[in-house]
């Protein structure tokens, strides 16, 4: 393998009047702001589509002539000013829900840990529902003005793309994420050096760089182990794929996210008051918070555990035991012998923090660890709360099942991400403007009955027609890729009926 002599990053030479396009491209606010999307599409519609709606890649590919033409187009420049004025007002707002309710804080006080974040299609750092929820969580936090940061891992290949081969069987591809052409930035210290953190592995340290994704007002920090500081290919490949590899890979990924995530926040000058574990993957971060308190304030493990637990929150998503993350004690011994000694614990004391009986044997459960080291836990629906209290009743001996301290917060969505431009425009005409920023307020929906049925139905029909047109284009491209005969490709233009009720599903039906 030939090593490169140098690495060169080529950036677009944006004319000064268009300089703020770069700022818009590097803030994922565009993922839910239709006007910003319209602006980039207006710059070059074909390029916007071919780059997968990635404004950073688009600005790197667009011709200098088109940029110069945009500067000379008064209509485009007026559109750019409207978008940047709206963006500035959003970012600098001083009347957010959090500020009205709790006042202003100087630094983020909440850290939200998740294995995946589904923020926009051009940034493949997610696989499904958990990631989409995490992404919507950050977007909603941005709208509400929460002093929050996100923490996770940056995957070189992300999650696989699915396609069907000529025989109809599902195949997978793993597209490589090109960081230079994604809306992410490497974090550097005051001297301009990349910020780097380390996590202890058997016989060595695992090193990782810290990248930032700006989501409206919220920064998301992601750790990347694919760097030269890790001489072992095994360590460099640790952040290759989401949910990839064997159990050893998984425990090391979760050590990097949990322990490394807390250390990354420290390196950035952030010491959050509350840490939120979205599922048990990041539960090792609770141990690192305890270790920090023991070192900084000369506390015992028991004292530091109580202090740290007061600021830890855990959300459980999995309603069946088979879907939970557990590790054999051999992996715990391999990776945590020195670590639990630094906490002043014996092997059995450490294992008891996550011990779960599995009939004839025991395993170390990340969910149990998260429950034992948190002051609050919640399921993701009312019924799921009841299921979770039954599942984890054994963790709280002597407590009646209905009093097991696991509540429920029903999963929501970030409305502006999932509502179409046409439907949003319709609601703007008839509803209080607060439906965009504070959709949970019942008062903003009082006028919903004033929306004429005929207008609502026409908007719905237009959206359905666009869905059918999209499905036809994608099917046609898929058939061409598979080498289908021309008659089959031509028939793609007639699939689905825009006037018929159509029910679809994505990915898979779970058991």
Secondary structure, DSSP 8 states (H G I E B T S, - for coil): ----S----------GGGTHHHHHHTBGGGGT-HHHHHHHHHH-HHHHHHTTS-HHHHHHHS-HHHHHHHHT-HHHHHHHHHHHHHHHHHHT-S--HHHHHH---SS--EEEE-S-----TTS----SHHHHHHHHHHHHHHHHT--EEEEEE--SSBS-EEEE-TTS-EEEE-----GGGSS-EE-B-TTS-B-EEEEEETTEEEEEEEEEEEETTEEEEEEE--STT--SHHHHGGGSBTT-S-HHHHHHHHHIIIIIHHHHHHHTT---SEEEEESGGGTHHHHHHHHHHHHHH---HHHHHHHHHTTEEEE----SGGGS-EE-HHHHHHHHHHHHHHTT--HHHHHHTTEEE-SSSEEEEHHHHHHHT-SEEEESSHHHHHHHHHHTGGGSTTS-GGGSS-EE------HHHHS-HHHHHHHHHHS-THHHH-TT-GGGGGGGGGS-HHHHHHHHHHHHHHHHHHHHHHHHHHHHHHT--HHHHHHGGG-S-TTS------S----
